[in-house]
Amino acid sequence: MNGQKRSDVKVGALVDIVLKADQRTGKLTQGRVGRLLTKSPNHPHGIKVMLADGQVGRIAKIYEEN
């Protein structure tokens, strides 16, 4: 999943995000979703989240967990 639909994102999910400072390079940061910050049902650049450690960015990838 690419993280553009809010309904795909769950608190606690393992995700890769792009931090604001890394938008030019596209460097990914991995972590667990702590809070969803985007209110709309979808966003073309990815749903904005705050990770459990406090970092904020837009989701690039959501990992499937079994």
Summary of the structure (lengths in Angstrom):
residues: 66
radius of gyration: 10.4
end to end distance: 14.7
largest distance: 32.9
contacts: 191
relative contact order: 0.37
helix: 9%
strand: 42%
